[in-house]
Amino acid sequence: MICIKIVDTHIHSIFRSNDDFINLVKKQVTKAITVSFYPIVPLYSNTLIDLFSWIIEDEPRRTKSTGITIHPAIGVHPRSIPQDLTKENLKKIQLKIENAIEQNKIVALGEIGLESATPKEKAIFEFHLQIAKEFDFPVIVHTPRRNKKEITEQSIELLLKYKIEKGVLDHIDEQNLTLAKNISLNLGLTVQIGKLTPENFYNIVNENEHEIHRFVLNTDIGRDEADLYSAYKAINILKNKGISENTIDLIASGNAKKLFKI
């Protein structure tokens, strides 16, 4: 049997135990990108700044002994926009993000994007895209479960406005795959409860061979109910269906390593 190493391009490691990561390593998940998310709307911007420090400074250290390598990404999730987000406080967040980029402490801005496409969400998304453009830095862009097609269209409009070419348009499925072909970003296939099944994942890969060099795999594991081994199952279904080793390697890890320089 082919042994393919997996890079999970979207997890929320702060909600998972080291036992989880030990078990993931047994299933060939050797690297993961942990992205920012706060499960309630924070009162204060400093809460997110502390969250960013937690992700950057502690998560790679905490998980190192498990055998997995955690690479941090930070940004303001559209469901985590602080209530006190004044221009002054936004500047503090900007400085935190820019310092992390300059010190090579993060591999992407994420998880950012739109949930309901409110004016506030769009303004914060554009705030991140301006930074990404200035630093030529990858983004990890959330697409929601509700109104996925319509909100993906709005996200793509903003990505094109800022000429963003590096990153992942995430949680791609049959609803927004065609739209995503209009941009150059990688396409995140999230195999998880409530998102893609391994069978859905296989069908997208099998029916879109021309996009193989853009697909990356992730699980979005975090605080909610999840199948810890969904990435492993997704790769196994590709093997069992006769997908080539080269294609599997690109989707499992090769494309992610190239994009995030890991």
C-alpha positions in Angstrom: 0.0 0.0 0.0 1.2 3.5 -0.9 2.2 5.5 2.3 1.3 9.1 1.6 2.0 11.8 4.2 -0.8 14.3 4.7 -0.8 18.1 5.3 -4.1 19.2 6.8 -4.4 22.8 5.6 -7.2 23.9 8.0 -7.6 22.9 11.6 -8.3 24.7 14.9 -5.7 23.1 17.1 -6.5 25.0 20.2 -9.6 22.9 20.7 -7.9 19.5 20.3 -5.8 17.5 22.7 -2.3 16.1 22.2 -3.8 12.6 22.2 -5.7 13.6 19.1 -2.5 14.7 17.4 -0.7 11.4 18.4 -3.6 9.5 16.8 -3.5 11.7 13.7 0.2 11.1 13.2 -0.5 7.3 13.2 -2.8 8.1 10.3 -0.1 9.8 8.3 -1.0 13.4 9.2 2.4 14.9 9.7 1.8 18.7 9.3 -1.2 21.0 9.8 -2.1 24.6 9.4 -3.9 25.9 12.5 -6.1 28.9 11.8 -7.7 31.6 14.1 -11.2 31.3 15.3 -12.9 32.6 18.5 -16.2 30.8 19.3 -18.1 33.8 20.5 -18.1 37.5 19.4 -15.3 38.9 21.6 -16.0 42.2 23.5 -12.4 43.3 23.1 -9.8 43.4 20.3 -7.1 42.5 22.8 -8.8 39.1 23.1 -7.9 38.4 19.5 -4.4 39.7 19.9 -4.0 37.3 22.9 -5.5 34.5 20.7 -2.9 35.2 18.0 -0.1 35.0 20.5 -1.5 31.7 21.8 -1.6 30.2 18.3 1.8 31.5 17.3 3.8 31.0 20.5 2.2 28.0 22.2 0.5 25.7 19.7 3.7 24.6 17.8 5.5 24.0 21.1 2.6 22.2 22.8 2.1 19.8 20.0 5.7 19.1 19.0 6.1 16.0 21.2 3.2 14.3 19.4 5.1 14.1 16.1 3.0 16.6 14.2 4.3 20.0 13.0 1.8 22.8 13.5 2.1 25.9 11.3 0.1 29.0 12.5 -2.1 31.3 10.5 -3.8 34.3 12.1 -6.6 36.7 11.1 -10.0 37.9 12.2 -12.7 35.3 11.4 -15.9 36.8 10.1 -17.8 35.4 13.1 -15.2 36.7 15.6 -15.1 40.4 14.8 -14.7 42.2 18.2 -17.3 44.6 19.4 -14.8 47.4 20.2 -13.1 47.3 16.8 -12.3 51.0 16.4 -9.7 52.3 13.9 -7.1 52.4 16.8 -7.8 48.8 17.8 -7.8 47.6 14.2 -4.3 49.2 13.9 -3.2 47.1 16.9 -4.4 44.0 15.1 -2.6 45.1 11.9 0.7 45.6 13.7 0.4 42.1 15.4 -0.3 40.5 12.0 2.5 42.4 10.2 5.0 41.7 12.9 4.2 38.0 12.7 4.7 38.0 8.9 8.0 39.9 9.1 9.3 37.5 11.8 8.2 34.4 9.8 6.0 33.2 12.6 2.9 32.5 10.4 2.3 30.9 7.0 -1.0 32.6 6.0 -3.7 35.0 7.0 -6.6 33.0 8.1 -9.2 32.1 8.6 -10.7 35.2 7.0 -13.5 35.9 4.6 -17.3 36.4 4.7 -20.0 34.6 6.7 -23.1 36.7 6.0 -21.4 39.4 3.8 -22.4 42.3 6.0 -20.7 45.6 5.4 -18.6 45.1 8.6 -17.4 41.6 7.4 -16.5 43.0 4.0 -14.5 45.8 5.6 -12.5 43.4 7.8 -12.0 41.0 4.8 -10.6 43.9 2.7 -8.4 44.9 5.7 -6.8 41.5 5.5 -6.6 41.5 1.7 -4.7 44.8 1.8 -2.1 43.3 4.1 -1.9 40.1 1.9 -1.3 42.3 -1.2 1.3 44.4 0.5 3.3 41.4 1.7 2.5 39.0 -1.1 1.3 36.6 1.5 -1.2 33.7 1.3 -4.7 33.9 2.6 -7.1 31.1 3.8 -10.6 32.3 2.9 -13.7 30.9 4.6 -16.8 30.2 2.6 -20.0 29.6 4.6 -22.5 26.7 4.6 -25.5 29.0 4.1 -25.8 31.0 0.9 -22.5 29.5 -0.1 -22.7 30.3 -3.8 -23.8 33.9 -3.4 -21.3 34.7 -0.7 -18.5 32.9 -2.6 -19.2 35.2 -5.5 -18.8 38.3 -3.3 -15.6 36.9 -1.8 -14.2 36.3 -5.3 -15.1 39.9 -6.3 -12.9 41.2 -3.5 -10.1 38.7 -4.1 -10.0 39.9 -7.7 -10.2 43.6 -6.7 -7.0 43.2 -4.7 -5.4 40.8 -7.2 -4.9 38.1 -4.6 -3.2 35.1 -6.2 -1.8 33.2 -3.3 -3.9 31.2 -0.8 -6.8 28.9 -0.4 -10.5 29.5 -1.2 -11.8 27.0 1.4 -14.7 24.6 2.0 -15.2 24.1 -1.7 -18.0 21.8 -2.8 -20.4 21.3 -5.7 -22.1 24.6 -5.1 -19.1 26.9 -5.6 -16.5 24.9 -7.4 -17.3 26.4 -10.8 -17.1 29.9 -9.4 -13.7 29.2 -7.9 -12.3 28.4 -11.3 -12.3 32.2 -12.0 -9.4 32.8 -9.6 -5.9 31.4 -9.2 -6.1 30.5 -5.5 -5.8 26.9 -4.4 -9.1 25.1 -3.7 -9.7 23.7 -0.2 -11.6 20.5 0.0 -12.9 20.0 3.5 -13.8 16.4 4.3 -15.8 16.5 7.5 -19.2 16.0 9.0 -21.5 18.5 7.5 -19.1 19.3 4.6 -17.7 16.8 2.0 -17.9 13.1 2.6 -14.9 11.0 1.3 -17.2 10.0 -1.6 -18.0 13.6 -2.5 -14.3 14.4 -2.2 -13.4 11.6 -4.6 -16.0 12.7 -7.1 -14.7 16.2 -7.2 -11.1 15.0 -7.7 -12.1 12.5 -10.3 -14.3 14.9 -12.3 -11.8 17.8 -12.2 -8.4 16.4 -13.3 -7.4 19.8 -14.7 -7.6 21.3 -11.2 -5.3 18.7 -9.5 -2.5 21.2 -9.0 -4.9 23.5 -7.1 -6.6 21.1 -4.7 -5.6 20.9 -1.0 -7.1 18.7 1.7 -8.3 19.7 5.1 -10.6 18.6 7.9 -11.5 21.8 9.8 -11.3 19.8 13.1 -11.9 22.0 16.1 -14.4 22.3 18.9 -17.4 20.7 17.2 -18.3 17.1 16.5 -15.8 15.8 14.0 -14.4 12.7 12.3 -10.8 12.9 13.4 -9.6 10.6 10.7 -11.5 12.1 7.7 -8.4 13.2 5.9 -6.9 9.7 6.1 -10.2 8.2 4.9 -10.3 10.7 2.0 -6.8 9.7 0.8 -7.6 6.0 1.2 -10.7 6.3 -1.0 -8.5 7.9 -3.7 -6.1 5.0 -3.4 -8.9 2.4 -3.6 -10.5 4.1 -6.6 -7.2 3.9 -8.5 -6.2 7.5 -8.5 -2.6 7.9 -9.4 0.1 8.1 -6.7 1.3 11.4 -8.1 -2.2 13.0 -8.0 -2.7 11.7 -4.4 0.6 13.1 -3.3 -0.2 16.5 -4.7 -3.6 16.7 -3.0 -2.4 15.2 0.3 0.7 17.3 0.7 2.5 18.5 -2.4 0.3 21.5 -3.3 0.1 22.6 0.4 3.9 22.5 0.8 4.4 24.5 -2.3 1.8 27.2 -1.3 2.8 27.6 2.3 6.5 26.9 1.8 6.6 24.2 4.4 
